[in-house]
Amino acid sequence: MNHSSLLISIALALPACVHAATGDIVMPEQKVIVSALASSYPASSDTAQMLNNLPGYSVAAGGGVSGLPVVNGFADDRLKIRIDGMEITSACANHMNAPLSYMAPAQVQRIRLIAGVTPVSAGGDSIGGTIEVHSDAPVFAAPGAGLLTQGGAGLLGRSVNNSVATNVNASAASETLSIGYSGAYARSRSYEDGHGDKVLGSMVESINQSIVLAARGDGQQLTLRAGIQHIPYQGFPNQYMDMTDNHGQFANLAYQGSFGWGILDARLYWQQTDHEMGFFSSERPGTMPMITHGKNTGYVLAASVPTGVGELRLGHEFHAFRLDDYWPAVPGSMMMGPRTYLNINGGKRDRAVLFGELESRLDALWTSVLGLRGESVRMDAGQVQAYGSGMMNMADAMAAMAFNARSRRQRDTNIDATALARFTPDAASSYEFALARKVRSPNLYERYSWGRGTMAMTMTNWFGDGNGYVGNIDLKPETAYTVAFTAHWHGLGDDGWFVRVNPYFSRVSDYIDADALSTFNPYMQMGAKGNLLRFANHDATLYGLNLSWQAPLAASPRWGKFTATGNAAWTRGKRSDSDGGDLYRMMPFNALLGIEHAIGAWSNRLEAKLVARKDKTDTRRLEPETGGHAIVNLRSQVALNRLASMSFGISNAFNRAYADPLGGVYLSGLQANGGALQPLPAEGRSFDLGLQLKF
């Protein structure tokens, strides 16, 4: 499947999906669905937005291509994200270069979300789920067909931010060799909210390019992917800083071989990021350069061995992350000088992994997956220094002395265990049960950010909440115990009705939350308040319910086919120790109601996104309440011929002014206009137009 065709293959983590294509054993909570109208989310250049039509999934606002995924209340680093099998770590104290920002939506062939209970073969060092993104697979010519060439191009424009996104891909292949290229470019200005006001500092420009070389023969295939990314600028209206440059490069070598005993998969990868923060726009002026260098290296060895009742999967992984984060002195500044501020100096985070997983068909009715995963996580960081030792830097200078005086080396031994079972009593129903113990170690910033001055603390913040944070070397890993159940009732055929119900419950020991240390006034605005916080372990409980459904409404040769679709999600998260209180970034009750229509070359969708008032907020982070809202989107798509298609849409058709519950606070607006700190305004009405060509 080529990405220029507007068909997107989405592998869902919706529990209780039944594989529709084959009778093979499929791990619970996995299914591949191909949608002919993959536009039930607003048109966007942000890959994180591609899963927005799934219950329990949402995106915490960041920059234009750097939203942070949230699954059942678990966000960002609590999710394992893999890009073509690579593990990429955010190399930024604000997580501006989150893993999904390294691939444009037009470069995605398949994206898979596994929520809640993740099989151990799908990743560890996470407690909320796994997102796997795959670019176009190498294409080979059929035997005797000669050279195969193909490609495509696309264009997307949006009115709400005057954005333009383009993409192109091309490939050439024989029976045994293949080469392909993919490129994507996106540029947008700051968007307008429902009042028609510009949301300051929300513009972005992004370029992604990659090549793939592959060779195959005798049941074996070797694939080399390499690419570069450049983001010249990206505004973050809910952060104190903007991205002023981001260069990324990667190389990814994969091997798959089929042998008499089973299948061997091997992967070796390298990824490097050079990242800068500062200010680039008159919409938010300032001077404070911050530079980060990050490097990911790793390998994966995995074997799949058929057994008499199913399949045994064994694997070994290694992932190393290196980080240097420093802030050059600003000439003439008494606060930001005279030395370079060393935020993370020689940060190291190494993970060595062994796992085993047995997938079995116990009988005609029962399928199970049992897995065990062990990880050794080693972390360390070098000595640091403040800008200076004068009175304006005294808090940071004293903190640097304390940080340097103690041992910073840490080692965690983490054990994951999962048990999943599916019961299929008949062709119209299935029931799935899942239990898991999942563990995540702290990231480098959670352990090693050390500054205690107000300015230094506010520079560590990937939450968009306007507060400041300091690390804690003694943090323990998070351990989540999760139980989930799914009932799935459905009619026959891909176009039939279905209903899925999925309650879940997670108890998290040593959840990495934060304790308030003191208060401050952001941008020295007396009407605004922020907290200075320290990362700290607390027990927590998360639970909720996901519901999804589909029902055919009518069908006729004259009027086409009408289908009702929808989903709803409810999530709660609370600290369960003596301190109590609600957790941050918990999405309130929300529902997506849609009507789809298809006739001939046309497909259309009308949908309403309903979100309840957010009144359960994290008081420690001063999380703002947001009002309930209803947003209406329209999508239409037509195949002009077998080589060209066009799409049209209206997002937020009634131009509703609202704030996203996960949008954080509007810091760039506070800096420009003063007053009180407000929730970040969401996008207003947008007219979206797209064109796709294949050749």
MARRO-660563 format. One line per 10 residues: their letters; for each residue x, y, z of C-alpha. Coordinates in steps of 0.1 Angstrom, whole numbers, plus 5000, padded with zeros to 4 digits. Example, Ala and Ser with C-alpha at 12.3 -4.5 7.8 and 13.67 -1.06 7.14 Angstrom:
REM residues 2
as	5123 4955 5078; 5137 4989 5071 $
END
This chain:
REM residues 695
mnhssllisi	5000 5000 5000; 5014 5034 4990; 5009 5064 5012; 4998 5086 4983; 4966 5066 4979; 4949 5082 5009; 4943 5048 5024; 4958 5046 5059; 4963 5013 5076; 4958 5017 5113 $
alalpacvha	4964 4989 5137; 4943 4995 5167; 4949 4987 5204; 4912 4986 5209; 4908 4955 5230; 4887 4927 5216; 4893 4931 5179; 4891 4900 5158; 4914 4896 5128; 4892 4898 5097 $
atgdivmpeq	4916 4886 5071; 4930 4853 5082; 4925 4826 5107; 4960 4830 5121; 4965 4836 5158; 4966 4873 5165; 4976 4888 5198; 4947 4902 5218; 4941 4940 5213; 4955 4940 5178 $
kvivsalass	4937 4944 5144; 4945 4960 5111; 4917 4983 5098; 4919 5000 5064; 4898 5031 5061; 4888 5045 5028; 4882 5079 5045; 4911 5083 5069; 4901 5119 5078; 4880 5116 5110 $
ypassdtaqm	4907 5138 5126; 4914 5174 5116; 4939 5177 5087; 4973 5182 5104; 5010 5180 5098; 5014 5163 5133; 5016 5125 5132; 5004 5124 5168; 4970 5135 5155; 4965 5105 5133 $
lnnlpgysva	4950 5084 5160; 4926 5110 5173; 4895 5090 5163; 4903 5062 5188; 4886 5061 5222; 4909 5068 5251; 4935 5085 5228; 4941 5123 5229; 4970 5147 5222; 4985 5171 5246 $
agggvsglpv	4992 5203 5227; 5028 5213 5219; 5041 5228 5187; 5026 5224 5152; 5043 5190 5146; 5051 5180 5182; 5020 5171 5201; 5024 5145 5229; 5001 5114 5227; 4980 5105 5258 $
vngfaddrlk	4965 5070 5261; 4940 5062 5289; 4956 5090 5310; 4992 5079 5304; 5012 5104 5284; 5045 5110 5267; 5074 5089 5281; 5049 5065 5298; 5042 5053 5262; 5067 5033 5242 $
iridgmeits	5070 5049 5207; 5089 5032 5180; 5096 5046 5145; 5104 5018 5121; 5116 4997 5150; 5139 5025 5164; 5135 5039 5199; 5140 5077 5199; 5142 5097 5231; 5132 5134 5234 $
acanhmnapl	5164 5154 5235; 5149 5185 5250; 5139 5197 5285; 5105 5206 5270; 5102 5174 5248; 5098 5196 5218; 5114 5169 5196; 5091 5141 5207; 5095 5108 5188; 5065 5112 5166 $
symapaqvqr	5077 5146 5154; 5104 5128 5133; 5080 5114 5107; 5054 5134 5088; 5019 5120 5084; 5024 5117 5046; 5053 5093 5053; 5033 5069 5074; 5021 5037 5059; 5009 5020 5091 $
irliagvtpv	5005 5032 5127; 4996 5008 5155; 4985 5016 5190; 4985 4990 5217; 4968 5005 5247; 4970 4993 5283; 4983 4958 5285; 5012 4957 5260; 5027 4923 5251; 5064 4922 5262 $
saggdsiggt	5075 4917 5226; 5060 4951 5218; 5083 4971 5242; 5091 4978 5278; 5102 5008 5298; 5066 5021 5296; 5034 5016 5316; 5006 5030 5293; 5010 5013 5259; 5030 5012 5227 $
ievhsdapvf	5027 5032 5195; 5045 5017 5165; 5049 5038 5133; 5060 5023 5100; 5070 5041 5068; 5065 5025 5033; 5077 4990 5031; 5101 4983 5002; 5083 4973 4970; 5097 4946 4946 $
aapgaglltq	5087 4937 4911; 5068 4905 4904; 5088 4877 4889; 5094 4883 4852; 5077 4917 4852; 5109 4937 4847; 5116 4971 4864; 5088 4984 4886; 5086 5022 4890; 5059 5041 4910 $
ggagllgrsv	5054 5072 4930; 5031 5099 4942; 5028 5135 4953; 5004 5154 4976; 4994 5189 4986; 4974 5200 5016; 4963 5235 5026; 4945 5248 5057; 4930 5283 5062; 4932 5285 5100 $
nnsvatnvna	4970 5289 5100; 4977 5295 5063; 4995 5262 5062; 5009 5243 5032; 5021 5207 5034; 5035 5188 5004; 5049 5154 5000; 5065 5133 4973; 5076 5097 4970; 5092 5075 4943 $
saasetlsig	5106 5040 4940; 5122 5017 4915; 5126 4979 4920; 5135 4947 4903; 5126 4912 4917; 5155 4914 4942; 5165 4950 4947; 5145 4981 4956; 5152 5018 4962; 5127 5044 4974 $
ysgayarsrs	5126 5081 4984; 5101 5100 5005; 5100 5137 5013; 5076 5159 5032; 5075 5197 5038; 5051 5217 5060; 5049 5254 5068; 5023 5272 5088; 5018 5306 5104; 5003 5311 5139 $
yedghgdkvl	4967 5298 5140; 4935 5317 5148; 4911 5308 5176; 4873 5308 5175; 4873 5346 5181; 4895 5352 5152; 4925 5362 5174; 4959 5350 5165; 4974 5325 5190; 5009 5340 5193 $
gsmvesinqs	5040 5319 5186; 5023 5288 5171; 5040 5288 5137; 5062 5260 5123; 5083 5248 5094; 5094 5212 5090; 5113 5191 5064; 5116 5153 5064; 5135 5132 5039; 5143 5095 5038 $
ivlaargdgq	5156 5068 5015; 5151 5030 5017; 5173 5004 5000; 5164 4967 5002; 5175 4934 4988; 5158 4900 4991; 5162 4864 4981; 5157 4829 4994; 5134 4839 5023; 5157 4867 5035 $
qltlragiqh	5155 4905 5032; 5179 4932 5042; 5166 4968 5045; 5185 5000 5050; 5166 5032 5059; 5183 5066 5063; 5170 5101 5066; 5173 5136 5078; 5149 5160 5094; 5152 5198 5097 $
ipyqgfpnqy	5128 5220 5117; 5141 5256 5112; 5116 5269 5137; 5086 5258 5157; 5066 5280 5182; 5053 5266 5215; 5026 5290 5229; 5023 5269 5261; 5061 5269 5268; 5085 5296 5279 $
mdmtdnhgqf	5108 5287 5250; 5105 5281 5212; 5124 5257 5190; 5148 5277 5169; 5164 5248 5151; 5163 5210 5151; 5185 5187 5129; 5180 5150 5131; 5197 5121 5112; 5192 5084 5114 $
anlayqgsfg	5203 5051 5099; 5183 5019 5104; 5195 4985 5092; 5170 4956 5094; 5173 4919 5085; 5146 4892 5084; 5152 4856 5075; 5129 4827 5073; 5144 4793 5083; 5132 4758 5089 $
wgildarlyw	5130 4765 5127; 5112 4799 5124; 5119 4836 5117; 5148 4857 5128; 5146 4895 5130; 5176 4917 5136; 5179 4955 5137; 5208 4980 5142; 5200 5017 5144; 5216 5051 5151 $
qqtdhemgff	5198 5084 5155; 5212 5118 5164; 5196 5152 5172; 5211 5187 5174; 5185 5209 5190; 5183 5246 5198; 5158 5266 5218; 5154 5304 5220; 5131 5330 5204; 5127 5337 5167 $
sserpgtmpm	5096 5357 5162; 5084 5392 5170; 5053 5375 5184; 5074 5364 5214; 5107 5382 5217; 5136 5374 5240; 5172 5362 5242; 5182 5329 5258; 5200 5303 5237; 5197 5267 5248 $
ithgkntgyv	5215 5238 5230; 5209 5201 5232; 5227 5171 5216; 5211 5137 5218; 5221 5103 5204; 5202 5070 5203; 5219 5038 5194; 5205 5003 5197; 5200 4969 5183; 5172 4942 5184 $
laasvptgvg	5175 4904 5180; 5142 4885 5180; 5132 4850 5170; 5098 4836 5163; 5095 4798 5166; 5064 4779 5158; 5052 4754 5185; 5025 4727 5184; 4999 4752 5197; 5011 4786 5186 $
elrlghefha	5043 4806 5186; 5072 4813 5209; 5089 4847 5207; 5124 4853 5222; 5143 4885 5221; 5173 4906 5232; 5174 4944 5229; 5199 4971 5238; 5192 5009 5237; 5217 5036 5247 $
frlddywpav	5208 5073 5249; 5234 5101 5254; 5225 5137 5262; 5243 5170 5266; 5221 5201 5274; 5238 5234 5279; 5229 5271 5278; 5255 5295 5264; 5261 5327 5282; 5243 5358 5269 $
pgsmmmgprt	5268 5387 5265; 5261 5416 5288; 5236 5397 5309; 5241 5396 5347; 5218 5367 5351; 5227 5345 5321; 5265 5347 5323; 5294 5348 5324; 5297 5310 5320; 5278 5284 5301 $
ylninggkrd	5251 5268 5322; 5255 5230 5321; 5220 5215 5325; 5227 5178 5317; 5263 5171 5312; 5272 5137 5297; 5238 5122 5305; 5237 5084 5300; 5207 5060 5299; 5214 5024 5289 $
ravlfgeles	5189 4996 5287; 5197 4959 5282; 5166 4937 5277; 5157 4900 5275; 5121 4888 5268; 5102 4857 5261; 5066 4854 5250; 5044 4824 5242; 5013 4828 5221; 4990 4798 5221 $
rldalwtsvl	4957 4786 5207; 4945 4765 5236; 4915 4751 5217; 4889 4763 5192; 4876 4789 5217; 4906 4802 5237; 4938 4821 5226; 4964 4833 5251; 4996 4853 5252; 5020 4850 5282 $
glrgesvrmd	5052 4870 5284; 5081 4880 5307; 5105 4908 5301; 5136 4918 5322; 5154 4952 5318; 5185 4966 5333; 5185 5004 5332; 5218 5022 5340; 5218 5060 5343; 5245 5086 5351 $
agqvqaygsg	5254 5122 5345; 5285 5144 5349; 5292 5175 5370; 5273 5207 5362; 5277 5244 5367; 5255 5275 5370; 5258 5307 5349; 5278 5323 5376; 5283 5326 5414; 5269 5361 5420 $
mmnmadamaa	5238 5369 5440; 5215 5365 5409; 5227 5330 5404; 5232 5320 5441; 5203 5295 5442; 5217 5277 5411; 5253 5279 5423; 5244 5262 5456; 5223 5236 5438; 5252 5228 5415 $
mafnarsrrq	5276 5223 5444; 5251 5199 5461; 5245 5180 5428; 5282 5176 5421; 5290 5165 5457; 5269 5133 5455; 5269 5101 5435; 5247 5103 5405; 5250 5067 5391; 5217 5047 5393 $
rdtnidatal	5207 5012 5383; 5172 4998 5380; 5162 4962 5375; 5127 4961 5360; 5105 4931 5354; 5074 4932 5331; 5049 4904 5330; 5018 4901 5309; 4989 4877 5305; 4963 4880 5278 $
arftpdaass	4935 4857 5269; 4907 4858 5243; 4875 4837 5244; 4855 4834 5212; 4823 4814 5219; 4808 4821 5184; 4813 4841 5152; 4795 4871 5166; 4813 4878 5199; 4846 4876 5217 $
yefalarkvr	4858 4885 5252; 4893 4894 5263; 4910 4895 5296; 4943 4911 5303; 4967 4914 5333; 5001 4931 5333; 5029 4944 5355; 5047 4971 5336; 5077 4992 5348; 5092 5025 5336 $
spnlyerysw	5124 5041 5349; 5127 5079 5351; 5140 5099 5322; 5173 5119 5324; 5155 5152 5332; 5134 5137 5359; 5165 5125 5377; 5192 5150 5368; 5177 5184 5362; 5192 5203 5392 $
grgtmamtmt	5187 5241 5389; 5168 5257 5418; 5165 5293 5405; 5131 5302 5392; 5143 5308 5356; 5163 5275 5355; 5134 5255 5369; 5109 5269 5343; 5132 5257 5315; 5124 5221 5325 $
nwfgdgngyv	5088 5216 5316; 5072 5193 5290; 5038 5197 5306; 5027 5230 5291; 5015 5241 5326; 5036 5272 5331; 5053 5258 5362; 5090 5250 5369; 5106 5216 5378; 5137 5202 5394 $
gnidlkpeta	5148 5166 5392; 5153 5140 5419; 5183 5116 5416; 5166 5091 5441; 5134 5086 5421; 5122 5050 5419; 5108 5034 5387; 5071 5035 5382; 5054 5001 5385; 5019 4997 5370 $
ytvaftahwh	4996 4968 5377; 4968 4968 5351; 4937 4947 5346; 4915 4952 5316; 4884 4934 5301; 4869 4938 5267; 4836 4926 5252; 4832 4927 5215; 4799 4919 5198; 4797 4922 5160 $
glgddgwfvr	4778 4912 5129; 4794 4894 5100; 4815 4911 5073; 4837 4942 5075; 4807 4965 5069; 4785 4950 5097; 4777 4964 5131; 4799 4961 5162; 4800 4973 5198; 4832 4972 5219 $
vnpyfsrvsd	4832 4979 5257; 4866 4981 5275; 4869 4989 5312; 4904 4991 5327; 4921 4997 5360; 4957 5006 5368; 4974 5008 5402; 5008 5025 5399; 5033 5023 5426; 5059 5051 5427 $
yidadalstf	5041 5071 5400; 5064 5100 5391; 5044 5131 5400; 5055 5164 5416; 5056 5181 5450; 5052 5219 5453; 5082 5237 5468; 5073 5274 5464; 5054 5299 5441; 5064 5325 5416 $
npymqmgakg	5047 5349 5391; 5052 5339 5355; 5068 5368 5335; 5065 5388 5368; 5028 5393 5362; 5012 5398 5396; 4979 5384 5383; 4995 5351 5372; 5007 5323 5395; 5030 5294 5390 $
nllrfanhda	5045 5267 5412; 5080 5255 5415; 5079 5217 5418; 5102 5187 5424; 5096 5153 5408; 5086 5128 5434; 5072 5093 5437; 5036 5088 5448; 5012 5060 5444; 4984 5066 5419 $
tlyglnlswq	4953 5050 5405; 4940 5053 5369; 4908 5038 5356; 4882 5043 5330; 4860 5030 5302; 4863 5030 5264; 4833 5024 5241; 4831 5022 5204; 4805 5012 5179; 4794 5010 5142 $
aplaasprwg	4760 5004 5127; 4748 5004 5090; 4719 5028 5085; 4709 5025 5049; 4721 5014 5015; 4708 5018 4980; 4723 5019 4945; 4709 5055 4940; 4719 5071 4974; 4748 5050 4984 $
kftatgnaaw	4757 5036 5018; 4752 5053 5052; 4769 5042 5084; 4768 5055 5119; 4801 5053 5138; 4812 5065 5172; 4831 5061 5204; 4832 5075 5239; 4859 5075 5266; 4859 5083 5303 $
trgkrsdsdg	4892 5084 5324; 4900 5092 5360; 4934 5095 5376; 4941 5102 5413; 4970 5101 5437; 4961 5073 5460; 4985 5080 5489; 4978 5103 5518; 4983 5134 5497; 4954 5126 5474 $
gdlyrmmpfn	4944 5149 5445; 4938 5145 5408; 4965 5137 5383; 4975 5160 5355; 4963 5157 5319; 4933 5135 5326; 4909 5139 5296; 4873 5145 5308; 4844 5124 5293; 4844 5128 5255 $
allgiehaig	4826 5112 5226; 4829 5112 5188; 4797 5107 5168; 4799 5103 5131; 4779 5096 5100; 4798 5082 5070; 4785 5081 5034; 4800 5064 5004; 4787 5062 4968; 4809 5054 4938 $
awsnrleakl	4841 5075 4939; 4828 5097 4967; 4831 5092 5005; 4819 5117 5031; 4819 5121 5068; 4801 5143 5092; 4812 5141 5128; 4807 5158 5162; 4833 5158 5189; 4818 5163 5223 $
varkdktdtr	4839 5171 5254; 4826 5176 5289; 4837 5203 5313; 4871 5197 5329; 4866 5204 5366; 4888 5177 5381; 4923 5193 5378; 4958 5189 5393; 4959 5216 5420; 4996 5212 5425 $
rlepetggha	5003 5222 5389; 4975 5248 5390; 4959 5231 5361; 4932 5253 5346; 4896 5242 5343; 4881 5242 5308; 4845 5244 5297; 4826 5217 5278; 4823 5221 5240; 4810 5205 5209 $
ivnlrsqval	4830 5207 5176; 4816 5197 5142; 4838 5186 5113; 4830 5177 5078; 4851 5157 5053; 4846 5148 5017; 4869 5128 4994; 4866 5119 4957; 4887 5097 4934; 4890 5118 4902 $
nrlasmsfgi	4905 5088 4884; 4927 5059 4893; 4957 5082 4897; 4943 5113 4914; 4920 5121 4943; 4909 5152 4960; 4897 5159 4996; 4879 5188 5012; 4870 5195 5048; 4858 5220 5073 $
snafnrayad	4872 5217 5108; 4853 5233 5137; 4826 5242 5112; 4807 5266 5136; 4839 5284 5146; 4835 5274 5183; 4858 5293 5207; 4871 5268 5233; 4902 5256 5251; 4914 5220 5248 $
plggvylsgl	4915 5203 5282; 4950 5191 5274; 4962 5223 5259; 4980 5237 5290; 4983 5274 5295; 4988 5303 5271; 5022 5316 5281; 5030 5335 5249; 4997 5354 5253; 5005 5362 5290 $
qanggalqpl	5039 5376 5280; 5024 5398 5253; 4992 5409 5270; 4998 5405 5308; 4969 5398 5331; 4960 5363 5344; 4972 5330 5331; 4946 5315 5307; 4941 5280 5291; 4956 5277 5256 $
paegrsfdlg	4929 5286 5230; 4922 5259 5204; 4919 5263 5166; 4889 5281 5151; 4872 5272 5118; 4895 5259 5090; 4888 5251 5054; 4911 5223 5043; 4918 5212 5008; 4940 5183 4996 $
lqlkf	4952 5167 4964; 4969 5134 4959; 4985 5120 4927; 4999 5086 4919; 5020 5076 4890 $
END
